[in-house]
Amino acid sequence: MQRHYDIVVAGGGPSGLQFARTVAARSDYSVAVLEANDDLSENDTSTGGTFRQIVEGYDLPESVVMDTTDAVEFEGSGSWACLPVEAYVLDFPAFLEFLGEDAEREGAEIHT
């Protein structure tokens, strides 16, 4: 295990893993991700709902997409709306595992 890194990411959630994966792939910086859980897949703080732009932008494999829908219901404290928006439901643990494995392939180190 390396002890000095150019970039240390606190947290192995989607944003941290995507950042590590992108930086490791596009630069010569050494990158480490620090995650408090024993496994990335234990981070279950999301419903896994997301939009086409995320699936395409993260270049996600079909194996992490559980389902699709053509409408999304948005709810607030006093109102709600159902909008015709294409959306996806992700297998959130598989999504995190994919991002972590891909970040490692690109050269980032994941420490749980």
MODELLER restraints for C-alpha pairs under 7 A, 6 or more apart:
rsr = mdl.restraints
at = mdl.atoms
rsr.add(forms.Gaussian(group=physical.xy_distance, feature=features.Distance(at['CA:5:A'], at['CA:30:A']), mean=5.14, stdev=0.5))
rsr.add(forms.Gaussian(group=physical.xy_distance, feature=features.Distance(at['CA:5:A'], at['CA:31:A']), mean=5.84, stdev=0.5))
rsr.add(forms.Gaussian(group=physical.xy_distance, feature=features.Distance(at['CA:5:A'], at['CA:32:A']), mean=6.64, stdev=0.5))
rsr.add(forms.Gaussian(group=physical.xy_distance, feature=features.Distance(at['CA:6:A'], at['CA:29:A']), mean=5.56, stdev=0.5))
rsr.add(forms.Gaussian(group=physical.xy_distance, feature=features.Distance(at['CA:6:A'], at['CA:30:A']), mean=5.11, stdev=0.5))
rsr.add(forms.Gaussian(group=physical.xy_distance, feature=features.Distance(at['CA:6:A'], at['CA:31:A']), mean=6.20, stdev=0.5))
rsr.add(forms.Gaussian(group=physical.xy_distance, feature=features.Distance(at['CA:7:A'], at['CA:29:A']), mean=6.97, stdev=0.5))
rsr.add(forms.Gaussian(group=physical.xy_distance, feature=features.Distance(at['CA:7:A'], at['CA:30:A']), mean=6.29, stdev=0.5))
rsr.add(forms.Gaussian(group=physical.xy_distance, feature=features.Distance(at['CA:7:A'], at['CA:31:A']), mean=4.87, stdev=0.5))
rsr.add(forms.Gaussian(group=physical.xy_distance, feature=features.Distance(at['CA:7:A'], at['CA:32:A']), mean=6.46, stdev=0.5))
rsr.add(forms.Gaussian(group=physical.xy_distance, feature=features.Distance(at['CA:8:A'], at['CA:31:A']), mean=5.85, stdev=0.5))
rsr.add(forms.Gaussian(group=physical.xy_distance, feature=features.Distance(at['CA:8:A'], at['CA:32:A']), mean=4.88, stdev=0.5))
rsr.add(forms.Gaussian(group=physical.xy_distance, feature=features.Distance(at['CA:8:A'], at['CA:33:A']), mean=5.89, stdev=0.5))
rsr.add(forms.Gaussian(group=physical.xy_distance, feature=features.Distance(at['CA:9:A'], at['CA:16:A']), mean=6.08, stdev=0.5))
rsr.add(forms.Gaussian(group=physical.xy_distance, feature=features.Distance(at['CA:9:A'], at['CA:32:A']), mean=6.11, stdev=0.5))
rsr.add(forms.Gaussian(group=physical.xy_distance, feature=features.Distance(at['CA:9:A'], at['CA:33:A']), mean=4.64, stdev=0.5))
rsr.add(forms.Gaussian(group=physical.xy_distance, feature=features.Distance(at['CA:9:A'], at['CA:34:A']), mean=6.14, stdev=0.5))
rsr.add(forms.Gaussian(group=physical.xy_distance, feature=features.Distance(at['CA:10:A'], at['CA:33:A']), mean=6.14, stdev=0.5))
rsr.add(forms.Gaussian(group=physical.xy_distance, feature=features.Distance(at['CA:10:A'], at['CA:34:A']), mean=5.20, stdev=0.5))
rsr.add(forms.Gaussian(group=physical.xy_distance, feature=features.Distance(at['CA:10:A'], at['CA:35:A']), mean=6.72, stdev=0.5))
rsr.add(forms.Gaussian(group=physical.xy_distance, feature=features.Distance(at['CA:11:A'], at['CA:33:A']), mean=6.50, stdev=0.5))
rsr.add(forms.Gaussian(group=physical.xy_distance, feature=features.Distance(at['CA:11:A'], at['CA:34:A']), mean=5.51, stdev=0.5))
rsr.add(forms.Gaussian(group=physical.xy_distance, feature=features.Distance(at['CA:11:A'], at['CA:35:A']), mean=4.74, stdev=0.5))
rsr.add(forms.Gaussian(group=physical.xy_distance, feature=features.Distance(at['CA:12:A'], at['CA:33:A']), mean=6.31, stdev=0.5))
rsr.add(forms.Gaussian(group=physical.xy_distance, feature=features.Distance(at['CA:12:A'], at['CA:34:A']), mean=6.54, stdev=0.5))
rsr.add(forms.Gaussian(group=physical.xy_distance, feature=features.Distance(at['CA:12:A'], at['CA:35:A']), mean=5.00, stdev=0.5))
rsr.add(forms.Gaussian(group=physical.xy_distance, feature=features.Distance(at['CA:12:A'], at['CA:40:A']), mean=6.33, stdev=0.5))
rsr.add(forms.Gaussian(group=physical.xy_distance, feature=features.Distance(at['CA:13:A'], at['CA:43:A']), mean=6.92, stdev=0.5))
rsr.add(forms.Gaussian(group=physical.xy_distance, feature=features.Distance(at['CA:13:A'], at['CA:96:A']), mean=6.82, stdev=0.5))
rsr.add(forms.Gaussian(group=physical.xy_distance, feature=features.Distance(at['CA:14:A'], at['CA:96:A']), mean=6.42, stdev=0.5))
rsr.add(forms.Gaussian(group=physical.xy_distance, feature=features.Distance(at['CA:17:A'], at['CA:99:A']), mean=5.82, stdev=0.5))
rsr.add(forms.Gaussian(group=physical.xy_distance, feature=features.Distance(at['CA:17:A'], at['CA:100:A']), mean=6.02, stdev=0.5))
rsr.add(forms.Gaussian(group=physical.xy_distance, feature=features.Distance(at['CA:17:A'], at['CA:103:A']), mean=6.74, stdev=0.5))
rsr.add(forms.Gaussian(group=physical.xy_distance, feature=features.Distance(at['CA:18:A'], at['CA:99:A']), mean=6.44, stdev=0.5))
rsr.add(forms.Gaussian(group=physical.xy_distance, feature=features.Distance(at['CA:20:A'], at['CA:31:A']), mean=6.39, stdev=0.5))
rsr.add(forms.Gaussian(group=physical.xy_distance, feature=features.Distance(at['CA:20:A'], at['CA:103:A']), mean=6.06, stdev=0.5))
rsr.add(forms.Gaussian(group=physical.xy_distance, feature=features.Distance(at['CA:20:A'], at['CA:108:A']), mean=6.37, stdev=0.5))
rsr.add(forms.Gaussian(group=physical.xy_distance, feature=features.Distance(at['CA:21:A'], at['CA:102:A']), mean=6.48, stdev=0.5))
rsr.add(forms.Gaussian(group=physical.xy_distance, feature=features.Distance(at['CA:21:A'], at['CA:103:A']), mean=3.92, stdev=0.5))
rsr.add(forms.Gaussian(group=physical.xy_distance, feature=features.Distance(at['CA:21:A'], at['CA:106:A']), mean=6.34, stdev=0.5))
rsr.add(forms.Gaussian(group=physical.xy_distance, feature=features.Distance(at['CA:21:A'], at['CA:108:A']), mean=6.82, stdev=0.5))
rsr.add(forms.Gaussian(group=physical.xy_distance, feature=features.Distance(at['CA:24:A'], at['CA:30:A']), mean=6.98, stdev=0.5))
rsr.add(forms.Gaussian(group=physical.xy_distance, feature=features.Distance(at['CA:24:A'], at['CA:31:A']), mean=6.40, stdev=0.5))
rsr.add(forms.Gaussian(group=physical.xy_distance, feature=features.Distance(at['CA:24:A'], at['CA:103:A']), mean=6.97, stdev=0.5))
rsr.add(forms.Gaussian(group=physical.xy_distance, feature=features.Distance(at['CA:24:A'], at['CA:106:A']), mean=5.46, stdev=0.5))
rsr.add(forms.Gaussian(group=physical.xy_distance, feature=features.Distance(at['CA:24:A'], at['CA:107:A']), mean=5.63, stdev=0.5))
rsr.add(forms.Gaussian(group=physical.xy_distance, feature=features.Distance(at['CA:24:A'], at['CA:108:A']), mean=5.70, stdev=0.5))
rsr.add(forms.Gaussian(group=physical.xy_distance, feature=features.Distance(at['CA:25:A'], at['CA:106:A']), mean=5.06, stdev=0.5))
rsr.add(forms.Gaussian(group=physical.xy_distance, feature=features.Distance(at['CA:30:A'], at['CA:108:A']), mean=6.72, stdev=0.5))
rsr.add(forms.Gaussian(group=physical.xy_distance, feature=features.Distance(at['CA:31:A'], at['CA:108:A']), mean=4.84, stdev=0.5))
rsr.add(forms.Gaussian(group=physical.xy_distance, feature=features.Distance(at['CA:31:A'], at['CA:109:A']), mean=6.27, stdev=0.5))
rsr.add(forms.Gaussian(group=physical.xy_distance, feature=features.Distance(at['CA:32:A'], at['CA:108:A']), mean=5.63, stdev=0.5))
rsr.add(forms.Gaussian(group=physical.xy_distance, feature=features.Distance(at['CA:32:A'], at['CA:109:A']), mean=4.66, stdev=0.5))
rsr.add(forms.Gaussian(group=physical.xy_distance, feature=features.Distance(at['CA:32:A'], at['CA:110:A']), mean=5.81, stdev=0.5))
rsr.add(forms.Gaussian(group=physical.xy_distance, feature=features.Distance(at['CA:33:A'], at['CA:109:A']), mean=6.21, stdev=0.5))
rsr.add(forms.Gaussian(group=physical.xy_distance, feature=features.Distance(at['CA:33:A'], at['CA:110:A']), mean=4.80, stdev=0.5))
rsr.add(forms.Gaussian(group=physical.xy_distance, feature=features.Distance(at['CA:33:A'], at['CA:111:A']), mean=5.94, stdev=0.5))
rsr.add(forms.Gaussian(group=physical.xy_distance, feature=features.Distance(at['CA:34:A'], at['CA:110:A']), mean=6.37, stdev=0.5))
rsr.add(forms.Gaussian(group=physical.xy_distance, feature=features.Distance(at['CA:34:A'], at['CA:111:A']), mean=4.99, stdev=0.5))
rsr.add(forms.Gaussian(group=physical.xy_distance, feature=features.Distance(at['CA:34:A'], at['CA:112:A']), mean=6.06, stdev=0.5))
rsr.add(forms.Gaussian(group=physical.xy_distance, feature=features.Distance(at['CA:35:A'], at['CA:111:A']), mean=6.14, stdev=0.5))
rsr.add(forms.Gaussian(group=physical.xy_distance, feature=features.Distance(at['CA:35:A'], at['CA:112:A']), mean=4.72, stdev=0.5))
rsr.add(forms.Gaussian(group=physical.xy_distance, feature=features.Distance(at['CA:36:A'], at['CA:112:A']), mean=5.77, stdev=0.5))
rsr.add(forms.Gaussian(group=physical.xy_distance, feature=features.Distance(at['CA:37:A'], at['CA:43:A']), mean=6.94, stdev=0.5))
rsr.add(forms.Gaussian(group=physical.xy_distance, feature=features.Distance(at['CA:37:A'], at['CA:112:A']), mean=5.90, stdev=0.5))
rsr.add(forms.Gaussian(group=physical.xy_distance, feature=features.Distance(at['CA:38:A'], at['CA:112:A']), mean=5.17, stdev=0.5))
rsr.add(forms.Gaussian(group=physical.xy_distance, feature=features.Distance(at['CA:39:A'], at['CA:112:A']), mean=6.32, stdev=0.5))
rsr.add(forms.Gaussian(group=physical.xy_distance, feature=features.Distance(at['CA:40:A'], at['CA:96:A']), mean=6.00, stdev=0.5))
rsr.add(forms.Gaussian(group=physical.xy_distance, feature=features.Distance(at['CA:40:A'], at['CA:97:A']), mean=6.02, stdev=0.5))
rsr.add(forms.Gaussian(group=physical.xy_distance, feature=features.Distance(at['CA:41:A'], at['CA:93:A']), mean=4.10, stdev=0.5))
rsr.add(forms.Gaussian(group=physical.xy_distance, feature=features.Distance(at['CA:41:A'], at['CA:94:A']), mean=6.67, stdev=0.5))
rsr.add(forms.Gaussian(group=physical.xy_distance, feature=features.Distance(at['CA:41:A'], at['CA:96:A']), mean=5.86, stdev=0.5))
rsr.add(forms.Gaussian(group=physical.xy_distance, feature=features.Distance(at['CA:41:A'], at['CA:97:A']), mean=5.95, stdev=0.5))
rsr.add(forms.Gaussian(group=physical.xy_distance, feature=features.Distance(at['CA:42:A'], at['CA:93:A']), mean=6.81, stdev=0.5))
rsr.add(forms.Gaussian(group=physical.xy_distance, feature=features.Distance(at['CA:44:A'], at['CA:92:A']), mean=6.97, stdev=0.5))
rsr.add(forms.Gaussian(group=physical.xy_distance, feature=features.Distance(at['CA:44:A'], at['CA:93:A']), mean=6.86, stdev=0.5))
rsr.add(forms.Gaussian(group=physical.xy_distance, feature=features.Distance(at['CA:48:A'], at['CA:89:A']), mean=5.32, stdev=0.5))
rsr.add(forms.Gaussian(group=physical.xy_distance, feature=features.Distance(at['CA:48:A'], at['CA:90:A']), mean=4.67, stdev=0.5))
rsr.add(forms.Gaussian(group=physical.xy_distance, feature=features.Distance(at['CA:48:A'], at['CA:91:A']), mean=6.44, stdev=0.5))
rsr.add(forms.Gaussian(group=physical.xy_distance, feature=features.Distance(at['CA:48:A'], at['CA:92:A']), mean=5.22, stdev=0.5))
rsr.add(forms.Gaussian(group=physical.xy_distance, feature=features.Distance(at['CA:49:A'], at['CA:88:A']), mean=5.77, stdev=0.5))
rsr.add(forms.Gaussian(group=physical.xy_distance, feature=features.Distance(at['CA:49:A'], at['CA:89:A']), mean=4.56, stdev=0.5))
rsr.add(forms.Gaussian(group=physical.xy_distance, feature=features.Distance(at['CA:49:A'], at['CA:90:A']), mean=6.23, stdev=0.5))
rsr.add(forms.Gaussian(group=physical.xy_distance, feature=features.Distance(at['CA:50:A'], at['CA:87:A']), mean=5.79, stdev=0.5))
rsr.add(forms.Gaussian(group=physical.xy_distance, feature=features.Distance(at['CA:50:A'], at['CA:88:A']), mean=5.30, stdev=0.5))
rsr.add(forms.Gaussian(group=physical.xy_distance, feature=features.Distance(at['CA:50:A'], at['CA:89:A']), mean=6.35, stdev=0.5))
rsr.add(forms.Gaussian(group=physical.xy_distance, feature=features.Distance(at['CA:51:A'], at['CA:86:A']), mean=6.61, stdev=0.5))
rsr.add(forms.Gaussian(group=physical.xy_distance, feature=features.Distance(at['CA:51:A'], at['CA:87:A']), mean=4.52, stdev=0.5))
rsr.add(forms.Gaussian(group=physical.xy_distance, feature=features.Distance(at['CA:51:A'], at['CA:88:A']), mean=5.81, stdev=0.5))
rsr.add(forms.Gaussian(group=physical.xy_distance, feature=features.Distance(at['CA:52:A'], at['CA:86:A']), mean=6.70, stdev=0.5))
rsr.add(forms.Gaussian(group=physical.xy_distance, feature=features.Distance(at['CA:52:A'], at['CA:87:A']), mean=6.10, stdev=0.5))
rsr.add(forms.Gaussian(group=physical.xy_distance, feature=features.Distance(at['CA:64:A'], at['CA:90:A']), mean=5.60, stdev=0.5))
rsr.add(forms.Gaussian(group=physical.xy_distance, feature=features.Distance(at['CA:64:A'], at['CA:91:A']), mean=5.17, stdev=0.5))
rsr.add(forms.Gaussian(group=physical.xy_distance, feature=features.Distance(at['CA:64:A'], at['CA:94:A']), mean=5.66, stdev=0.5))
rsr.add(forms.Gaussian(group=physical.xy_distance, feature=features.Distance(at['CA:64:A'], at['CA:95:A']), mean=5.40, stdev=0.5))
rsr.add(forms.Gaussian(group=physical.xy_distance, feature=features.Distance(at['CA:65:A'], at['CA:88:A']), mean=6.75, stdev=0.5))
rsr.add(forms.Gaussian(group=physical.xy_distance, feature=features.Distance(at['CA:65:A'], at['CA:89:A']), mean=6.05, stdev=0.5))
rsr.add(forms.Gaussian(group=physical.xy_distance, feature=features.Distance(at['CA:65:A'], at['CA:90:A']), mean=4.51, stdev=0.5))
rsr.add(forms.Gaussian(group=physical.xy_distance, feature=features.Distance(at['CA:65:A'], at['CA:91:A']), mean=6.04, stdev=0.5))
rsr.add(forms.Gaussian(group=physical.xy_distance, feature=features.Distance(at['CA:66:A'], at['CA:89:A']), mean=5.51, stdev=0.5))
rsr.add(forms.Gaussian(group=physical.xy_distance, feature=features.Distance(at['CA:66:A'], at['CA:90:A']), mean=5.27, stdev=0.5))
rsr.add(forms.Gaussian(group=physical.xy_distance, feature=features.Distance(at['CA:66:A'], at['CA:91:A']), mean=5.77, stdev=0.5))
rsr.add(forms.Gaussian(group=physical.xy_distance, feature=features.Distance(at['CA:67:A'], at['CA:88:A']), mean=5.77, stdev=0.5))
rsr.add(forms.Gaussian(group=physical.xy_distance, feature=features.Distance(at['CA:67:A'], at['CA:89:A']), mean=5.14, stdev=0.5))
rsr.add(forms.Gaussian(group=physical.xy_distance, feature=features.Distance(at['CA:68:A'], at['CA:87:A']), mean=5.71, stdev=0.5))
rsr.add(forms.Gaussian(group=physical.xy_distance, feature=features.Distance(at['CA:68:A'], at['CA:88:A']), mean=4.37, stdev=0.5))
rsr.add(forms.Gaussian(group=physical.xy_distance, feature=features.Distance(at['CA:68:A'], at['CA:89:A']), mean=6.13, stdev=0.5))
rsr.add(forms.Gaussian(group=physical.xy_distance, feature=features.Distance(at['CA:69:A'], at['CA:86:A']), mean=5.81, stdev=0.5))
rsr.add(forms.Gaussian(group=physical.xy_distance, feature=features.Distance(at['CA:69:A'], at['CA:87:A']), mean=5.31, stdev=0.5))
rsr.add(forms.Gaussian(group=physical.xy_distance, feature=features.Distance(at['CA:69:A'], at['CA:88:A']), mean=6.29, stdev=0.5))
rsr.add(forms.Gaussian(group=physical.xy_distance, feature=features.Distance(at['CA:70:A'], at['CA:84:A']), mean=5.85, stdev=0.5))
rsr.add(forms.Gaussian(group=physical.xy_distance, feature=features.Distance(at['CA:70:A'], at['CA:85:A']), mean=5.51, stdev=0.5))
rsr.add(forms.Gaussian(group=physical.xy_distance, feature=features.Distance(at['CA:70:A'], at['CA:86:A']), mean=4.36, stdev=0.5))
rsr.add(forms.Gaussian(group=physical.xy_distance, feature=features.Distance(at['CA:70:A'], at['CA:87:A']), mean=6.29, stdev=0.5))
rsr.add(forms.Gaussian(group=physical.xy_distance, feature=features.Distance(at['CA:71:A'], at['CA:82:A']), mean=6.56, stdev=0.5))
rsr.add(forms.Gaussian(group=physical.xy_distance, feature=features.Distance(at['CA:71:A'], at['CA:83:A']), mean=5.46, stdev=0.5))
rsr.add(forms.Gaussian(group=physical.xy_distance, feature=features.Distance(at['CA:71:A'], at['CA:84:A']), mean=4.27, stdev=0.5))
rsr.add(forms.Gaussian(group=physical.xy_distance, feature=features.Distance(at['CA:71:A'], at['CA:85:A']), mean=4.79, stdev=0.5))
rsr.add(forms.Gaussian(group=physical.xy_distance, feature=features.Distance(at['CA:71:A'], at['CA:86:A']), mean=5.98, stdev=0.5))
rsr.add(forms.Gaussian(group=physical.xy_distance, feature=features.Distance(at['CA:72:A'], at['CA:82:A']), mean=5.53, stdev=0.5))
rsr.add(forms.Gaussian(group=physical.xy_distance, feature=features.Distance(at['CA:72:A'], at['CA:83:A']), mean=5.43, stdev=0.5))
rsr.add(forms.Gaussian(group=physical.xy_distance, feature=features.Distance(at['CA:72:A'], at['CA:84:A']), mean=6.51, stdev=0.5))
rsr.add(forms.Gaussian(group=physical.xy_distance, feature=features.Distance(at['CA:72:A'], at['CA:85:A']), mean=5.89, stdev=0.5))
rsr.add(forms.Gaussian(group=physical.xy_distance, feature=features.Distance(at['CA:72:A'], at['CA:87:A']), mean=6.99, stdev=0.5))
rsr.add(forms.Gaussian(group=physical.xy_distance, feature=features.Distance(at['CA:73:A'], at['CA:81:A']), mean=5.64, stdev=0.5))
rsr.add(forms.Gaussian(group=physical.xy_distance, feature=features.Distance(at['CA:73:A'], at['CA:82:A']), mean=4.15, stdev=0.5))
rsr.add(forms.Gaussian(group=physical.xy_distance, feature=features.Distance(at['CA:73:A'], at['CA:83:A']), mean=6.33, stdev=0.5))
rsr.add(forms.Gaussian(group=physical.xy_distance, feature=features.Distance(at['CA:74:A'], at['CA:80:A']), mean=5.47, stdev=0.5))
rsr.add(forms.Gaussian(group=physical.xy_distance, feature=features.Distance(at['CA:74:A'], at['CA:81:A']), mean=5.30, stdev=0.5))
rsr.add(forms.Gaussian(group=physical.xy_distance, feature=features.Distance(at['CA:74:A'], at['CA:82:A']), mean=6.21, stdev=0.5))
rsr.add(forms.Gaussian(group=physical.xy_distance, feature=features.Distance(at['CA:75:A'], at['CA:81:A']), mean=6.63, stdev=0.5))
rsr.add(forms.Gaussian(group=physical.xy_distance, feature=features.Distance(at['CA:104:A'], at['CA:110:A']), mean=6.93, stdev=0.5))
